[in-house]
Amino acid sequence: MNRLLLALSSGILLAIAWPTYGFPAFLFVAFVPLLLAEQQLRLSEIKRKGLKLFGLSYLTFFIWNIVTTNWLRFADLFGACFAIFVNSALMALLFLIYHKYAKRQSQNRALLFLVTLWISFEKLHLGWEFSWPWLNLGNGFSEYISWIQWYEYTGTFGGTLWVWLVNVLVFKAVLSYQKEKSKAVLTSVLFKSIGIILVPILISVVIYKTYSHDGETVNVIALQPNIDPYSDKYNMTNMRFADLFFELSDTKLTDSTDFIIAPETYFAESTRLNKFDNSLLKNRLERYVDEHPNVNLLTGISFIDWFHDKNRVRKETNVYKPRPDTWYDDYNSAIFINTSDSVAQYNKSKLVVGIENFPYQSVLKPIIGDALIDLGGTVAMKTTQKDRSVFTASNTLFKAAPIICYESVYGEFVTGYIRNDANFLAIITNDAWWNETQGHKQHLSYARLRAIETRRDIVRSANTGISAIINAKGEITNSLAYGKKGALSGQLTTNNNVTFYVKAGDYIARISIFIMLFVFLIGFFRREKEKL
């Protein structure tokens, strides 16, 4: 078959498998055409095989990236192009490395290397400064939660491994059929593939039908102010936002309300951190709590902290030096106000590349200047914190994890809140940058994965939507449509139990990295006498 057609087929299969519009079963065969193209190319006599393989792979992954994440262009065209082109190139590079390795090794060893290499790459995408794990394969099942209830044991890397096991099995069956022309081979692999797909699904369905947990009932309100971030959000004062906060809250407020949640950077007018305690904004929020003493307020806010002490300057805080002897920290924060004396604060710590973080600035800034600054409508270089904060309600029974926007895409990162005793998750976000596209829909969908992994109910407050209540099985039990102004009320059930995934984290990825390095070293020092 034409190698170009095979590469196109893989790209299309990956694209039509993706949430929230696709059917994830296509993921189980999506890599087979590209693997066949690589096999044909490797065994051919043509020149520049590596360059041609990279081009074919790039075509596959470019189709996947542009179809599923083209919505990034609404925030910034340069940022979208960078993410799509670079991520496609990195994925294609993985296949090029596999191609070079497979030339000298048996097919089985080469495929093992490819699977562990891919999983290692996904783990890298969760941790380095160009972090972009949006297309990690395990995310592809986020709309089919009845298939993946076992994520509480494996996290999304279990889904990635699942996808690759079936792809490898089908690929090897196709090679065997091409060699032996035996229909029995295809029948055998068909049943094996169905088994590998169906057994985890059946296990998941049993868990899905039987899972429950006991806990305290939390009555929550999620605000959805529906403010346009491109025109209105950064032109309104915090006091005007406070009026809107009370106005929306009062539409759903009852005597049993425990939490009111407002979205990321709801109070967008940068507030001096050292003056917040004496600010009119804090005074008004505290007065509202005094009038409703059972209520706990959790809201996003922008803080700025100017200082002149050079000893406070730390590389990891990402500070600017706008004028001589003056620096500042810029925070995308969540604050928590109730009847206690102090205001709790958490600073967003998983930052959006370019929009909130200048990656590897010591290397890149001398080369490209401030090209990555001020993308998507906010100022880059936010200051983070190392630990996950948990907000404890005034009754001490409810402990909320304040997850800010992009942080909800990171499974192991979210487990840090659970290990600090959070018994439900509160996601605050502003998904208005991407308009009515797959961007905000996928972001909501990925939150369902965090519910399953941690077995925690979720309240999600989004500026323009979709605000939602999600239970511990990943079911969306109530939601407020995108673009609708209002408040969403609902009930959560706390859970103090800890899942295996919360305890072990991304252990599948760590094991894969070890195996990948081990197999690579074997391949480096030893060549196979016979290759399939």
Secondary structure, 3 states (H helix, E strand, C coil): CCHHHHHHHHHHHHHHCCCCCCCHHHHHCCCHHHHHHHHHHHHCCCCCHHHHHHHHHHHHHHHHHHHHHHHHHHCCHHHHHHHHHHHHHHHHHHHHHHHHHHCCCCHHHHHHHHHHHHHHHHHHHHHCCCCCHHHCHHHHHCCCHHHCCCHHHHCHHHHHHHHHHHHHHHHHHHHHHHHHCCHHHHHHHHHHHHHHHHHHHHHHHHHHHHCCCCCCEEEEEEEECCCCCCCCHHHCCHHHHHHHHHHHHHCCCCCCCCEEECCCCCEEEEEEHHHHHHCHHHHHHHHHHHHCCCCEEEEEEEEEEEECCHHHCCHHHCCEEEECCEEEEEEEEEEEECCCCCCEEEECCCCCECCCECCCHHHHHHHHCCCCCCCCCCCCCCCCCCCCCCEECCCCCCEEEEEEHHHHHCHHHHHHHHHCCCCEEEEEECCHHHCCCHHHHHHHHHHHHHHHHHCCCEEEEECCCCEEEECCCCCEEEEECCCCCEEEEEEEECCCCCCHHHHHCCHHHHHHHHHHHHHHHHHHHCCCCCCC
